[in-house]
Structures are given as structure tokens and as C-alpha cells.
Amino acid sequence: MSQIQIQKPLTFEQICPLWFTALTGGGKSQILNWADFRHCMVGEAYGFDKSYINPTSSLFCKACAGFAGLNGCMEDKRTLLEILRHEWISKELNNEPTVQEFVKHWNECHVK
């Protein structure tokens, strides 16, 4: 009998470990930069590759570009960039609605 392996959804800590550590008070890596699409939280999820914002790239994802703060990609939603701009740093990071939405999106659309 074959076994079906069910993969648990990834957490924000697994998707963006450097940002998770920085945002929960564990120190900040020199590579992180909330204002740079490559080094922002979404950029880390893509392995620090900013191709996800290029519409001609195979990695392009309008939702991810929106989470990163690219203008016009997310309407009426707080971006991950805005969370950092408002210095929203807390141990309750995984309960922040935008972080939850990003993690859900990542698991549904980018985890294979």
C-alpha cells in the first residue's frame, strides 16, 4: 500500500527566517532591507531574487509583488512593507493579518 505524504504548511519563520529573527528581536542581518524588493521579506522568500516583480519573469507573482509593496498590486491591504514602516515588531508576528495572508498565499501558490 502506498503512503500519501501530507506536507504541513510552512510558517513565516520557515519562509523568511532572517526577517522572522529580526522582527522578533533576535537581531538584524546586514542583507535585510525593507525598501529593496530583493532584500525585503518577500525577496527572502524567493531566495533574494527580485524576479518576482518582473512581469516577463517565470517567477512573476502579482500577489507577492503586492505584499512587497509594489504600487497597484494590492488594493486596500496593508503591505508587509507598511508593517515595517510602522515598526510593527512583536512576538505576535504570525498573528498579523497581512503576514497570515502572505503565508497562506505562499503555501497555496508557491509550495510544491
N, C-alpha and C positions, 0 to 999 in steps of 0.2 A: 504494500500500500504506500502510495506517495504521500509525503507530508507537505502541507501548504504552510509556507513560512509567512507570517504576518509581521510586517515591519511597523514598529511603533513610530508615530510621528516624531520628527526632530523637534527639539526645543530651541528657543532663541540662543541659549548658551552653546548648543551644538552648531547652529547655523553661523553665528557670529561670535566665536569665543573671545576674541580680543576686545570687541566692543562690550560684550557682556561683562567681562572683567573690569573694564574701565568704568562702566556705568554703575557697577555695584560696589565701587570703592576699592577695587583691587589694584589700582594703578593704571596708567595710560601708556600705551605703546607709542613710540615715535611715528609709526607708519599711519596712525589713525588721523583722519582729518574730515570733520563733518561737512566741510564745504567743497570737497573734491569727490566727484562721482566714483572714482576708482577706490578711494580710501574711506568712504562713508560706510555705514552699516550694510547697505545693500551691496556695495562694492566688495566688502569682505565675503559676503555670501557667494559671490561669483569668483572668489579667489583673487580679488583685487584686479579684476578685468572690467573695464568700463564699457565693453562692447554691448552690454545690455541696454544702453541708452541710444545706440546707433540703429535706426530703423532698417538699415541694409544688412545688419549682422544676423547670423543664425541665433545668437543669444538674445536678440532684442525681446524685451518684455515691457509692454506699456505699463502694466501694473507695477512692476519693480521700479521702472523709471519714475513713476508717480510717488511710490514710497520714498524714493531717494530725494524727491523734491523738484523734479523736472517740471517746469511750468506747463500747465494744461493737461497733465496726465491724470490727476486725481481731483475731482471736484468735491468741495465741501468735506474734505477729510484732512485731518492733521497728518502731516508727513513725519517720517522719522527725523528729518532734519529739524523740524519745528520743536520736537521733543528736546533735542539737544540745545537749540537756541534758547529755550526757556529753562535750561539747566534742570531738566526733569531727571534727576538722578535719585534712584531709590532701589531698595531691595525688592520692591514690588514690581520690578520691570516687566515681568511676564504677565502682569495683570493690566498693563496699559493697553487700552483698546487698539491703538494703531499697531503696537508690537504684536498683539494677538492676531490681528488681521494679516500682518506680514508673514508671521509664522504659518498660519493656516494656508495662505496663498502659496508660500514656498513648498509646503508639504504636498499640496494638491497639484501644483503645476511643475515643480522642478525636481522632486524626489522621484527617482526611477526605481 
